[in-house]
Amino acid sequence: MIAVLKKIAYYYPFSVLGTLLFVADCLLIGSLMQAANPVNLLATSALSLLLLSLVVLARTLALRLKGLLLTWETHQPLLADDLRSSLTFYLKGLRLWPFFYLHFRLTGSLQVGKKARLWIFEEQPLIPDQDGKATYQIYFPLAGKFKAQGQFILRDLLGLCRIRLREAERRELAILPATFLTKPVTDVVTNQGFEESLRKRVQDEERYFMREYVPGDRLRDINWKATARLAKLITRVTPLTQEKTQAVVVFWRNLCSQGKESLESIVVLNRLKSLLFSFLLQFRQEGRECVFQVYCARDSYLLETEEEIWYFAQALAGMSLEPYFNLNTYDQNLSEFFVFTSTYDTELGFFLNLFPKAKSRVVQVCPVAKVKDQTAITRYRFFDPFRASILPGGFILNRKRNLATSAPLAGPQLSLERDLMSITLW
């Protein structure tokens, strides 16, 4: 029975407006036939003829386009909170009759937390250029995994009928965290002096772990600065001990053990994703020679290249807040590391005490209601910009007014940066 209903819905030719006109026309014809008014009956019959003609023409055009190859791709990464995100369509050979347009409907659910979802319903006309390409602007307020359904639909200019050209195509798209932060994380690092110590350590390694290139060495291990200076190929020696020394250890503590998912907790999670992703990209794009060892609540990742960082961002997009952190997968003899966390992380003080001699750089996202210095706060409005095509799930009704806070953090080896956020609907 369900399959039959789905098939009827697929082939049903009228839009919502067309359905209303069709029903009104049928009722009017019935009443006029009883009143035996030939003039009004002729007028209503003309409306019926218009609707029928549109359906016949649209169905005929759809049959002509049946063999046409229509595809859509995401060549550029889709970023959250980015008005420039778009889909690319290839419509080569598309020839439409006057009065008809090709639309694309994108629907699905964007999972932004463990159970929190956004429901998205977008439909826009596609206008191809001379090369048969068209773009479709799409906006996602938060990072996550988007289970999408895309469908090509033929519509008339009046919006009375719609003909689906094929079955909906299902895809799972990763909506990556935003990277345009109001305050780059590397500024925090530079102010605290860690960048200088890291640069010095890398320079020392370049001094003591170099030798002349021999066939079989990896090309990416060549030290081009030393090569240009000495006029011969110099390569880095990468034994296991050296790789450990070069690693930049990052703890991404996506933790929250209390209550249901709320607007505040989801936005904080999204902010943590952006902070970590931007931090990794900025380090790599500035040419720093290092390997990232990233520890999350459930898994750990070793990232060496920028390509690996972008792949990691896809996994990062689907992560949610967890009740505990796996404490058995890292070396407790660390000398320095970064921590990205929030005030929901009530075990942060205990965690830092595990490394009493290590240099720790902590960036903590702190949702606040009010703050004296408005310039020191990041304002987040969920419905800004407003999109009628985005419907939030029930998590938006759950509010965490009394936020969990961790004990005050202090220590000679600790540098703490608080990222203050004001979170509202409007």
C-alpha positions as a printed NumPy array, in Angstrom:
array([[  0.   ,   0.   ,   0.   ],
       [  2.824,   2.39 ,   0.877],
       [  4.583,   1.626,  -2.418],
       [  1.366,   2.399,  -4.337],
       [  0.943,   5.725,  -2.526],
       [  4.557,   6.648,  -3.241],
       [  4.067,   5.892,  -6.927],
       [  0.894,   8.007,  -7.043],
       [  2.709,  10.881,  -5.311],
       [  5.596,  10.567,  -7.781],
       [  3.381,  10.836, -10.877],
       [  0.874,  13.313,  -9.441],
       [  1.216,  16.329, -11.785],
       [ -0.09 ,  19.328,  -9.816],
       [  1.682,  21.615,  -7.374],
       [ -0.047,  22.855,  -4.207],
       [ -1.409,  25.898,  -6.061],
       [ -2.418,  23.765,  -9.03 ],
       [ -4.171,  21.295,  -6.73 ],
       [ -6.18 ,  24.083,  -5.081],
       [ -7.237,  25.457,  -8.471],
       [ -8.097,  21.991,  -9.733],
       [-10.253,  21.194,  -6.704],
       [-11.957,  24.616,  -6.844],
       [-12.586,  24.189, -10.564],
       [-14.155,  20.749, -10.075],
       [-16.434,  22.057,  -7.304],
       [-17.399,  25.059,  -9.392],
       [-18.196,  22.917, -12.419],
       [-20.416,  20.711, -10.283],
       [-22.359,  23.657,  -8.88 ],
       [-22.733,  25.33 , -12.293],
       [-23.993,  22.136, -13.891],
       [-26.763,  22.032, -11.31 ],
       [-27.561,  25.724, -11.934],
       [-27.509,  25.159, -15.724],
       [-25.525,  28.371, -16.376],
       [-23.76 ,  27.813, -19.729],
       [-21.707,  31.051, -19.668],
       [-20.066,  30.424, -16.303],
       [-19.683,  26.735, -17.15 ],
       [-17.734,  27.695, -20.268],
       [-15.369,  29.896, -18.213],
       [-14.641,  27.136, -15.719],
       [-14.125,  24.662, -18.548],
       [-11.451,  26.988, -19.954],
       [ -9.576,  26.797, -16.648],
       [ -9.827,  23.003, -16.759],
       [ -8.482,  23.046, -20.302],
       [ -5.547,  25.238, -19.214],
       [ -4.634,  22.871, -16.41 ],
       [ -4.929,  19.841, -18.641],
       [ -2.831,  21.456, -21.392],
       [ -0.06 ,  22.355, -18.962],
       [  0.072,  18.804, -17.636],
       [  0.153,  17.274, -21.13 ],
       [  2.886,  19.648, -22.348],
       [  4.97 ,  19.177, -19.207],
       [  4.693,  15.391, -19.364],
       [  5.646,  15.407, -23.072],
       [  8.671,  17.608, -22.379],
       [  9.686,  15.346, -19.501],
       [  9.642,  12.336, -21.833],
       [ 11.895,  14.19 , -24.269],
       [ 14.349,  14.962, -21.464],
       [ 14.311,  11.435, -20.08 ],
       [ 17.571,  10.4  , -21.764],
       [ 19.389,  13.64 , -20.919],
       [ 22.292,  13.345, -18.473],
       [ 21.653,  15.701, -15.561],
       [ 24.188,  15.598, -12.722],
       [ 25.034,  17.636,  -9.626],
       [ 28.337,  17.743,  -7.771],
       [ 30.043,  19.394,  -4.797],
       [ 33.459,  20.316,  -6.178],
       [ 34.202,  22.72 ,  -3.341],
       [ 33.876,  21.71 ,   0.334],
       [ 30.562,  22.709,   1.901],
       [ 31.257,  24.89 ,   4.933],
       [ 28.878,  25.763,   7.726],
       [ 27.775,  29.39 ,   8.119],
       [ 29.116,  30.217,   4.656],
       [ 26.889,  32.027,   2.153],
       [ 29.278,  31.056,  -0.648],
       [ 28.59 ,  27.308,  -0.411],
       [ 27.049,  25.997,  -3.604],
       [ 26.296,  22.942,  -5.717],
       [ 27.357,  22.677,  -9.353],
       [ 25.035,  21.27 , -12.03 ],
       [ 25.879,  19.945, -15.477],
       [ 22.935,  20.419, -17.821],
       [ 24.597,  20.133, -21.214],
       [ 22.075,  19.663, -24.008],
       [ 19.146,  20.947, -21.954],
       [ 16.531,  22.513, -24.223],
       [ 13.278,  23.644, -22.631],
       [ 10.103,  24.902, -24.222],
       [  8.889,  28.435, -23.505],
       [  6.853,  28.738, -20.336],
       [  8.726,  25.873, -18.6  ],
       [ 11.671,  25.849, -16.186],
       [ 13.894,  23.204, -14.614],
       [ 14.073,  23.276, -10.806],
       [ 16.179,  21.334,  -8.326],
       [ 14.778,  20.309,  -4.958],
       [ 17.184,  19.506,  -2.123],
       [ 15.73 ,  17.986,   1.039],
       [ 17.07 ,  16.017,   3.981],
       [ 18.212,  16.116,   7.586],
       [ 21.428,  17.652,   8.87 ],
       [ 22.646,  15.84 ,  11.97 ],
       [ 24.424,  18.421,  14.135],
       [ 24.679,  16.38 ,  17.355],
       [ 24.07 ,  12.941,  18.733],
       [ 20.306,  13.285,  18.208],
       [ 19.943,  16.944,  17.231],
       [ 18.904,  17.571,  13.625],
       [ 17.99 ,  20.344,  11.237],
       [ 15.436,  19.692,   8.473],
       [ 16.227,  21.351,   5.166],
       [ 13.882,  21.934,   2.227],
       [ 15.323,  23.96 ,  -0.657],
       [ 14.077,  24.405,  -4.218],
       [ 15.543,  26.766,  -6.782],
       [ 15.357,  27.178, -10.586],
       [ 18.415,  26.189, -12.592],
       [ 19.586,  28.597, -15.292],
       [ 22.51 ,  27.089, -17.236],
       [ 25.243,  29.187, -18.833],
       [ 26.683,  28.723, -22.307],
       [ 28.656,  25.666, -21.136],
       [ 25.583,  24.013, -19.642],
       [ 26.616,  24.657, -16.028],
       [ 24.485,  26.105, -13.262],
       [ 25.112,  26.892,  -9.594],
       [ 22.811,  26.449,  -6.627],
       [ 23.54 ,  28.525,  -3.521],
       [ 22.911,  26.627,  -0.279],
       [ 23.33 ,  27.666,   3.353],
       [ 23.978,  25.497,   6.421],
       [ 24.037,  27.21 ,   9.848],
       [ 25.922,  24.389,  11.594],
       [ 28.437,  21.669,  10.756],
       [ 27.316,  18.058,  10.591],
       [ 26.355,  15.155,   8.345],
       [ 23.686,  15.967,   5.764],
       [ 21.577,  13.067,   4.473],
       [ 20.398,  14.703,   1.276],
       [ 17.883,  13.879,  -1.434],
       [ 18.189,  15.758,  -4.703],
       [ 15.564,  15.75 ,  -7.443],
       [ 15.127,  17.505, -10.791],
       [ 11.618,  18.884, -11.299],
       [  9.982,  20.45 , -14.363],
       [  7.675,  23.37 , -13.583],
       [  5.6  ,  25.831, -15.586],
       [  5.879,  29.589, -15.263],
       [  2.631,  29.886, -13.269],
       [  3.694,  27.176, -10.826],
       [  0.567,  25.076, -11.394],
       [  2.128,  21.744, -12.371],
       [  5.331,  19.91 , -11.549],
       [  6.762,  16.789, -13.176],
       [  9.58 ,  14.826, -11.548],
       [ 12.171,  13.857, -14.134],
       [ 13.594,  10.932, -12.143],
       [ 13.721,   9.365,  -8.726],
       [ 15.406,  11.376,  -5.974],
       [ 19.147,  10.768,  -5.658],
       [ 20.367,  10.148,  -2.111],
       [ 23.767,  11.263,  -0.857],
       [ 25.492,  11.874,   2.462],
       [ 27.389,  15.151,   2.492],
       [ 29.791,  16.394,   5.152],
       [ 29.161,  20.019,   6.134],
       [ 32.57 ,  21.097,   7.383],
       [ 33.127,  23.509,  10.282],
       [ 33.468,  27.178,   9.44 ],
       [ 37.026,  28.5  ,   9.212],
       [ 36.42 ,  32.256,   9.267],
       [ 36.833,  32.964,  12.975],
       [ 36.592,  36.423,  14.493],
       [ 39.915,  35.866,  16.271],
       [ 42.448,  33.453,  14.748],
       [ 43.619,  30.857,  17.222],
       [ 47.232,  31.331,  16.144],
       [ 47.085,  34.851,  17.589],
       [ 46.419,  33.277,  20.97 ],
       [ 49.304,  30.871,  20.477],
       [ 51.72 ,  33.603,  19.414],
       [ 50.824,  35.793,  22.369],
       [ 51.563,  32.96 ,  24.765],
       [ 54.994,  32.25 ,  23.297],
       [ 54.376,  28.643,  22.255],
       [ 54.909,  29.382,  18.588],
       [ 58.399,  30.683,  19.303],
       [ 59.354,  27.551,  21.228],
       [ 57.937,  25.346,  18.507],
       [ 59.869,  27.22 ,  15.796],
       [ 63.088,  26.956,  17.805],
       [ 62.591,  23.224,  18.279],
       [ 62.019,  22.692,  14.552],
       [ 65.137,  24.713,  13.748],
       [ 67.173,  22.559,  16.138],
       [ 65.841,  19.451,  14.457],
       [ 66.788,  20.822,  11.05 ],
       [ 70.321,  21.354,  12.388],
       [ 70.858,  17.862,  13.795],
       [ 68.6  ,  15.618,  11.668],
       [ 69.791,  16.353,   8.132],
       [ 71.891,  14.501,   5.614],
       [ 72.544,  14.506,   1.875],
       [ 69.793,  13.064,  -0.304],
       [ 70.196,   9.475,  -1.546],
       [ 67.963,   7.644,  -4.034],
       [ 64.949,   6.169,  -2.28 ],
       [ 64.381,   9.061,   0.128],
       [ 60.929,  10.636,   0.049],
       [ 60.72 ,  13.872,  -1.955],
       [ 58.535,  15.526,   0.662],
       [ 61.383,  15.086,   3.203],
       [ 63.737,  17.333,   1.22 ],
       [ 64.69 ,  20.504,   3.074],
       [ 64.513,  23.068,   0.273],
       [ 65.953,  25.905,   2.362],
       [ 69.067,  23.902,   3.214],
       [ 69.237,  22.644,  -0.384],
       [ 69.277,  26.205,  -1.758],
       [ 71.904,  27.272,   0.776],
       [ 74.293,  24.329,   0.203],
       [ 73.616,  23.847,  -3.542],
       [ 72.913,  20.131,  -3.067],
       [ 69.892,  18.074,  -2.085],
       [ 69.507,  17.843,   1.694],
       [ 66.856,  15.607,   3.206],
       [ 65.444,  15.272,   6.689],
       [ 66.078,  12.059,   8.58 ],
       [ 62.748,  10.842,   9.963],
       [ 63.367,   8.093,  12.5  ],
       [ 60.527,   7.291,  14.876],
       [ 62.02 ,   9.381,  17.671],
       [ 62.197,  12.431,  15.478],
       [ 58.585,  12.059,  14.321],
       [ 57.513,  11.975,  17.948],
       [ 59.518,  15.113,  18.663],
       [ 57.904,  16.971,  15.766],
       [ 54.365,  16.056,  16.748],
       [ 52.047,  18.818,  17.961],
       [ 49.656,  17.198,  20.409],
       [ 46.098,  18.519,  20.493],
       [ 43.303,  17.404,  22.818],
       [ 39.842,  18.179,  21.503],
       [ 37.617,  17.59 ,  24.531],
       [ 34.088,  17.355,  23.094],
       [ 32.591,  16.591,  26.49 ],
       [ 29.232,  17.225,  28.163],
       [ 27.799,  14.745,  30.629],
       [ 24.641,  16.511,  31.811],
       [ 21.18 ,  16.92 ,  30.336],
       [ 19.724,  16.824,  26.838],
       [ 21.217,  18.472,  23.815],
       [ 20.25 ,  22.14 ,  23.701],
       [ 20.743,  25.162,  21.489],
       [ 23.693,  26.253,  23.633],
       [ 25.421,  22.874,  23.679],
       [ 25.034,  22.391,  19.909],
       [ 26.386,  25.862,  19.134],
       [ 29.299,  25.31 ,  21.541],
       [ 30.065,  21.996,  19.823],
       [ 29.978,  23.745,  16.453],
       [ 32.338,  26.443,  17.736],
       [ 34.777,  23.846,  19.051],
       [ 34.849,  22.201,  15.621],
       [ 35.623,  25.533,  13.971],
       [ 38.374,  26.374,  16.445],
       [ 40.139,  23.053,  15.948],
       [ 39.769,  22.978,  12.156],
       [ 41.019,  26.564,  11.769],
       [ 43.936,  25.926,  14.112],
       [ 45.122,  22.91 ,  12.096],
       [ 44.711,  24.651,   8.745],
       [ 46.518,  27.81 ,   9.801],
       [ 49.494,  25.863,  11.123],
       [ 49.749,  23.827,   7.948],
       [ 49.117,  26.626,   5.44 ],
       [ 51.808,  28.785,   7.039],
       [ 54.353,  26.111,   6.164],
       [ 55.179,  24.87 ,   9.645],
       [ 56.933,  21.498,   9.637],
       [ 55.021,  19.371,  12.131],
       [ 52.711,  16.413,  12.51 ],
       [ 49.465,  16.763,  14.44 ],
       [ 48.416,  14.126,  16.938],
       [ 44.771,  14.92 ,  17.669],
       [ 42.931,  13.18 ,  20.507],
       [ 39.13 ,  13.332,  20.568],
       [ 36.75 ,  11.813,  23.093],
       [ 36.536,   8.495,  21.249],
       [ 39.323,   8.372,  18.64 ],
       [ 42.761,   9.741,  17.847],
       [ 44.129,  10.948,  14.509],
       [ 47.638,  11.451,  13.122],
       [ 47.6  ,  14.277,  10.554],
       [ 50.66 ,  15.072,   8.487],
       [ 49.446,  16.854,   5.342],
       [ 46.814,  19.475,   4.584],
       [ 44.886,  16.878,   2.594],
       [ 44.698,  14.668,   5.701],
       [ 43.416,  17.652,   7.688],
       [ 40.563,  18.137,   5.214],
       [ 39.696,  14.44 ,   5.417],
       [ 39.772,  14.707,   9.199],
       [ 37.347,  17.66 ,   8.97 ],
       [ 34.783,  15.317,   7.41 ],
       [ 35.001,  13.025,  10.434],
       [ 35.018,  16.049,  12.745],
       [ 31.751,  17.289,  11.21 ],
       [ 29.927,  14.166,  12.385],
       [ 31.224,  14.167,  15.966],
       [ 28.983,  14.999,  18.929],
       [ 29.365,  15.739,  22.622],
       [ 30.357,  12.692,  24.651],
       [ 30.002,  11.908,  28.395],
       [ 33.623,  10.851,  28.956],
       [ 37.124,  11.014,  27.459],
       [ 39.271,   7.977,  26.697],
       [ 42.328,   8.473,  28.938],
       [ 44.293,   5.369,  27.917],
       [ 45.454,   6.182,  24.393],
       [ 48.148,   8.845,  24.819],
       [ 51.608,   9.315,  26.281],
       [ 51.423,  10.825,  29.773],
       [ 55.037,  12.075,  29.489],
       [ 54.066,  14.929,  27.183],
       [ 56.024,  18.164,  27.534],
       [ 53.549,  20.517,  25.821],
       [ 50.123,  20.328,  24.188],
       [ 47.005,  22.268,  23.171],
       [ 43.514,  21.781,  24.567],
       [ 40.218,  22.848,  22.966],
       [ 37.308,  22.523,  25.364],
       [ 34.279,  24.296,  26.851],
       [ 32.738,  25.032,  30.232],
       [ 30.731,  21.809,  29.867],
       [ 33.996,  19.942,  30.461],
       [ 33.8  ,  19.564,  34.251],
       [ 36.85 ,  17.243,  34.363],
       [ 39.263,  19.687,  32.73 ],
       [ 41.105,  20.496,  35.971],
       [ 41.599,  16.81 ,  36.742],
       [ 42.859,  16.223,  33.204],
       [ 45.433,  19.021,  33.361],
       [ 46.723,  17.741,  36.712],
       [ 47.831,  14.588,  34.913],
       [ 50.595,  16.692,  33.316],
       [ 52.007,  18.865,  36.132],
       [ 55.247,  19.686,  34.27 ],
       [ 53.833,  20.101,  30.758],
       [ 53.148,  23.391,  28.976],
       [ 49.434,  23.49 ,  28.234],
       [ 47.631,  25.987,  26.02 ],
       [ 43.884,  25.851,  26.708],
       [ 41.19 ,  27.469,  24.562],
       [ 37.843,  27.252,  26.385],
       [ 34.495,  28.132,  24.778],
       [ 32.321,  29.876,  27.377],
       [ 28.626,  30.6  ,  26.684],
       [ 27.625,  33.699,  28.644],
       [ 24.435,  35.681,  29.078],
       [ 25.961,  39.128,  29.585],
       [ 29.42 ,  40.624,  29.429],
       [ 30.629,  44.162,  30.09 ],
       [ 32.997,  44.367,  27.134],
       [ 30.851,  43.598,  24.067],
       [ 33.911,  43.659,  21.803],
       [ 35.309,  40.605,  23.6  ],
       [ 32.305,  38.399,  22.846],
       [ 31.211,  36.419,  19.806],
       [ 27.51 ,  36.837,  19.114],
       [ 25.671,  33.876,  17.577],
       [ 22.098,  34.21 ,  16.334],
       [ 20.641,  30.955,  15.084],
       [ 18.126,  32.596,  12.709],
       [ 20.554,  35.173,  11.338],
       [ 20.491,  35.033,   8.406],
       [ 16.907,  33.758,   8.393],
       [ 16.127,  30.833,   6.091],
       [ 12.537,  29.631,   5.797],
       [ 13.919,  26.427,   4.259],
       [ 15.632,  25.404,   7.545],
       [ 13.528,  23.884,  10.314],
       [ 15.355,  23.081,  13.592],
       [ 14.551,  19.978,  15.625],
       [ 13.313,  19.837,  19.197],
       [ 16.774,  20.533,  20.628],
       [ 16.219,  24.235,  20.019],
       [ 13.521,  24.264,  22.728],
       [ 15.926,  22.881,  25.338],
       [ 17.841,  25.705,  26.985],
       [ 20.79 ,  25.388,  29.361],
       [ 20.504,  28.504,  31.441],
       [ 22.564,  27.135,  34.335],
       [ 25.686,  26.141,  32.464],
       [ 28.105,  23.649,  33.956],
       [ 31.371,  25.307,  34.919],
       [ 34.707,  23.791,  35.729],
       [ 36.883,  24.727,  38.694],
       [ 39.201,  27.746,  38.25 ],
       [ 42.312,  26.838,  36.307],
       [ 45.743,  28.108,  37.255],
       [ 49.374,  27.044,  37.083],
       [ 52.801,  28.299,  35.946],
       [ 52.713,  26.099,  32.823],
       [ 49.091,  26.921,  31.884],
       [ 47.927,  29.56 ,  29.4  ],
       [ 44.14 ,  29.922,  29.248],
       [ 42.16 ,  31.734,  26.557],
       [ 38.407,  32.038,  27.111],
       [ 36.282,  32.281,  23.971],
       [ 33.118,  34.077,  25.149],
       [ 29.892,  33.449,  23.211],
       [ 26.412,  34.964,  23.397],
       [ 23.898,  32.471,  21.959],
       [ 20.369,  33.554,  21.006],
       [ 17.686,  32.608,  18.511],
       [ 17.441,  36.054,  16.92 ]])
